[in-house]
Amino acid sequence: MPDRYLQVVEPTDNVATALRELEAGETVSVGVGDEERTVEIAEDVIFGHKIAIEDIASGETITKYGKSIGNATEDIPAGTWVHVHNVESNYGRGDLADDEQAKVVSE
């Protein structure tokens, strides 16, 4: 039975959202459409963050909610935490914006 605390919205997604903390070495089952995948968690992942549910090659599109959210900046094996350290977002990095960019975003 898939772990109900790992959310995959669309069968085309290659990441799942952790709705609980995940521990390195833990093996989880993820429901993806009509199938179930087993993934070993490679590193601790906190609530609300993403894990790869399949191997994602450097440059490949990261898909969540059936939409592109960015591209892998390095190879991301299944079970790995997916975040700003290994993804270039389609939406930019607000934490890297200078004061002028942040002002424009907030207006």
Backbone bond lengths (Angstrom), bond angles and torsions (degrees), N, CA, C in turn:
res aa  C-N    CA-C-N  psi(-1)  N-CA   C-N-CA  omega(-1)  CA-C   N-CA-C  phi
1 M - - - 1.452 - - 1.534 108.37 -
2 P 1.333 117.26 132.84 1.472 120.29 179.77 1.528 111.97 -63.71
3 D 1.321 114.68 148.02 1.457 121.85 176.17 1.528 107.78 -68.92
4 R 1.310 117.41 119.75 1.469 119.99 -177.09 1.520 112.98 -71.95
5 Y 1.326 116.84 -7.49 1.463 121.35 179.61 1.528 112.88 -99.41
6 L 1.336 116.49 14.71 1.460 122.43 171.58 1.522 106.59 -121.79
7 Q 1.315 116.26 114.82 1.459 121.22 -171.60 1.529 111.78 -104.05
8 V 1.325 115.80 120.79 1.456 123.41 170.09 1.517 105.83 -120.40
9 V 1.324 117.49 120.79 1.459 121.11 -173.35 1.524 112.32 -85.82
10 E 1.318 117.12 -46.05 1.462 122.08 -176.89 1.529 110.11 -118.81
11 P 1.321 118.06 143.20 1.465 120.48 179.86 1.530 113.62 -60.36
12 T 1.326 117.78 -19.51 1.467 121.01 178.64 1.526 112.71 -83.88
13 D 1.342 118.26 -7.91 1.463 121.64 179.85 1.530 110.29 -64.50
14 N 1.339 116.12 143.22 1.470 119.62 174.84 1.528 111.49 -113.20
15 V 1.334 115.94 9.98 1.461 122.18 173.54 1.524 109.26 -133.23
16 A 1.322 114.87 155.42 1.463 121.88 173.96 1.519 107.59 -122.50
17 T 1.311 116.50 150.92 1.462 121.81 176.73 1.526 108.80 -96.86
18 A 1.326 115.24 130.79 1.467 121.25 179.47 1.523 109.17 -83.36
19 L 1.315 116.76 117.76 1.460 121.99 177.09 1.527 110.77 -98.89
20 R 1.321 114.60 18.35 1.467 124.46 172.08 1.522 106.27 -158.22
21 E 1.319 117.01 165.02 1.458 119.97 176.55 1.521 109.29 -71.73
22 L 1.327 115.86 139.65 1.462 122.27 178.73 1.523 107.89 -114.21
23 E 1.328 116.83 142.78 1.456 121.32 -178.62 1.516 110.89 -109.86
24 A 1.323 116.15 140.97 1.458 121.91 176.61 1.524 109.70 -52.97
25 G 1.330 116.04 135.81 1.455 121.62 179.53 1.510 114.41 90.96
26 E 1.314 116.96 -15.33 1.463 121.92 178.59 1.537 109.21 -69.63
27 T 1.315 117.21 140.78 1.462 121.77 174.90 1.519 107.75 -105.91
28 V 1.340 115.92 128.63 1.465 121.04 -177.24 1.523 110.06 -125.67
29 S 1.324 115.24 156.16 1.460 122.08 173.14 1.512 108.03 -107.79
30 V 1.327 115.69 133.85 1.449 121.60 -176.48 1.527 108.73 -122.09
31 G 1.334 116.73 127.19 1.453 120.91 175.39 1.524 109.73 -81.39
32 V 1.339 116.04 123.09 1.464 121.88 179.70 1.523 106.94 -128.38
33 G 1.334 115.70 101.24 1.466 119.07 -173.98 1.517 108.93 61.68
34 D 1.333 117.03 -127.26 1.463 121.94 -179.51 1.528 113.02 -91.19
35 E 1.327 116.42 1.26 1.465 118.93 -178.61 1.512 111.46 -110.90
36 E 1.311 114.13 169.81 1.461 121.44 178.27 1.522 107.68 -127.40
37 R 1.341 116.61 133.27 1.465 121.73 178.88 1.520 109.20 -116.91
38 T 1.311 115.58 144.02 1.449 121.27 175.35 1.521 107.57 -105.02
39 V 1.328 115.63 130.03 1.465 121.65 -176.37 1.525 108.53 -132.68
40 E 1.334 116.21 134.05 1.463 120.12 173.05 1.520 107.89 -92.91
41 I 1.325 116.23 127.32 1.460 122.28 -178.01 1.532 108.56 -74.18
42 A 1.339 115.96 123.99 1.463 121.77 -174.26 1.527 113.05 -83.60
43 E 1.325 116.92 -27.06 1.467 121.27 -177.95 1.517 108.60 -153.90
44 D 1.315 116.76 159.87 1.459 119.88 178.79 1.525 110.14 -58.78
45 V 1.323 115.54 138.12 1.473 122.03 179.54 1.526 107.26 -130.80
46 I 1.329 115.96 129.32 1.460 119.13 -178.70 1.527 111.17 -86.29
47 F 1.317 114.86 161.30 1.469 123.50 178.12 1.533 110.27 -48.72
48 G 1.325 115.50 134.34 1.465 121.67 174.51 1.513 115.13 89.03
49 H 1.336 117.00 -8.36 1.456 119.69 -179.70 1.529 110.45 -94.19
50 K 1.328 116.26 172.04 1.457 122.14 -173.95 1.524 111.57 -106.17
51 I 1.341 114.68 151.63 1.457 121.73 169.26 1.524 107.91 -125.70
52 A 1.319 115.14 149.54 1.460 120.37 173.58 1.525 107.82 -73.76
53 I 1.325 116.79 134.33 1.464 120.18 177.98 1.527 111.02 -104.54
54 E 1.320 115.50 2.97 1.460 123.16 173.18 1.524 106.38 -154.92
55 D 1.317 116.72 163.48 1.463 119.49 175.94 1.526 108.88 -64.90
56 I 1.337 115.76 134.03 1.460 122.04 179.85 1.526 107.19 -122.26
57 A 1.315 116.94 120.40 1.468 121.40 -178.27 1.522 110.90 -78.22
58 S 1.320 115.96 152.07 1.455 121.78 175.54 1.527 109.51 -53.29
59 G 1.327 116.78 131.85 1.464 122.10 -179.37 1.515 114.03 90.79
60 E 1.333 117.06 -15.68 1.464 121.32 -178.70 1.531 110.61 -72.88
61 T 1.314 115.47 151.15 1.463 121.90 179.37 1.525 111.08 -71.16
62 I 1.328 115.68 135.73 1.462 122.38 171.78 1.522 105.64 -91.80
63 T 1.330 116.53 124.78 1.459 121.52 -175.77 1.515 110.18 -117.18
64 K 1.338 115.39 124.52 1.468 123.08 177.10 1.526 106.30 -137.15
65 Y 1.312 117.80 139.86 1.474 123.06 -175.97 1.528 111.28 58.41
66 G 1.342 116.94 26.02 1.450 121.21 -179.10 1.518 113.91 74.86
67 K 1.320 117.31 8.80 1.470 122.82 -176.99 1.525 110.15 -124.03
68 S 1.325 115.97 151.35 1.458 121.30 173.97 1.524 108.99 -70.61
69 I 1.342 115.90 128.23 1.469 119.44 175.22 1.526 110.83 -112.22
70 G 1.334 117.10 -4.64 1.455 120.87 179.54 1.514 110.95 159.63
71 N 1.339 114.95 -168.01 1.457 121.56 -179.57 1.519 110.13 -130.67
72 A 1.323 115.24 143.75 1.456 120.94 178.17 1.528 109.61 -66.44
73 T 1.334 116.60 133.11 1.462 120.86 177.84 1.528 111.33 -94.40
74 E 1.328 116.34 -2.84 1.465 123.29 177.03 1.520 106.66 -158.59
75 D 1.323 116.91 167.77 1.456 119.38 174.42 1.524 108.56 -63.42
76 I 1.335 115.84 135.68 1.463 121.65 -179.04 1.536 107.65 -124.27
77 P 1.317 117.70 102.39 1.465 119.68 179.06 1.532 111.67 -67.90
78 A 1.318 116.03 153.86 1.463 120.99 175.37 1.522 109.43 -53.69
79 G 1.339 116.23 138.73 1.458 122.21 178.77 1.516 114.02 92.12
80 T 1.334 116.88 -3.01 1.457 122.21 -177.30 1.522 110.87 -90.27
81 W 1.317 115.54 144.08 1.465 122.88 174.85 1.523 108.55 -60.93
82 V 1.326 116.73 131.80 1.468 123.07 179.47 1.521 107.39 -113.38
83 H 1.343 115.97 116.03 1.461 120.78 -175.95 1.525 108.78 -158.90
84 V 1.314 117.63 -166.85 1.466 121.96 -173.49 1.525 113.53 -62.65
85 H 1.331 118.68 -18.91 1.463 120.81 -179.77 1.524 112.48 -76.24
86 N 1.337 118.00 -17.02 1.466 119.95 -179.63 1.530 113.38 -135.59
87 V 1.337 116.71 14.52 1.471 122.08 178.88 1.522 109.74 -137.48
88 E 1.321 115.39 135.14 1.462 119.92 168.74 1.521 105.68 -97.87
89 S 1.309 115.95 113.23 1.457 122.53 -173.69 1.517 112.31 -73.35
90 N 1.321 115.53 149.05 1.465 121.51 171.29 1.522 110.61 -71.11
91 Y 1.318 116.59 -15.94 1.458 121.65 -170.83 1.525 113.48 -106.10
92 G 1.324 117.89 1.84 1.453 120.32 178.80 1.512 111.95 83.82
93 R 1.321 115.07 172.76 1.456 122.45 -179.50 1.504 108.79 -116.05
94 G 1.308 118.13 97.00 1.451 122.14 179.02 1.510 113.01 -58.75
95 D 1.327 117.22 -30.17 1.457 120.17 179.85 1.529 112.22 -71.25
96 L 1.340 116.86 -14.08 1.459 120.61 178.63 1.530 112.22 -105.10
97 A 1.326 116.71 -3.67 1.462 120.61 -177.82 1.525 110.44 -68.50
98 D 1.348 115.10 143.25 1.462 117.86 174.31 1.522 108.12 -79.17
99 D 1.315 117.97 174.86 1.465 122.21 -175.84 1.527 112.90 -57.61
100 E 1.330 117.62 -39.06 1.465 121.02 -178.79 1.534 110.88 -67.63
101 Q 1.333 116.89 -43.07 1.459 120.49 177.78 1.523 110.98 -63.80
102 A 1.313 117.48 -43.05 1.459 121.55 179.46 1.528 110.68 -62.95
103 K 1.301 117.59 -37.11 1.472 121.57 179.42 1.521 109.31 -63.85
104 V 1.330 117.91 -44.39 1.461 121.92 -179.23 1.527 110.60 -62.11
105 V 1.318 116.57 -42.54 1.455 121.28 -179.35 1.530 110.83 -63.92
106 S 1.320 117.44 -37.01 1.453 120.25 -175.14 1.529 113.28 -82.34
107 E 1.332 118.06 -10.78 1.470 119.85 -178.71 1.509 112.30 -78.89
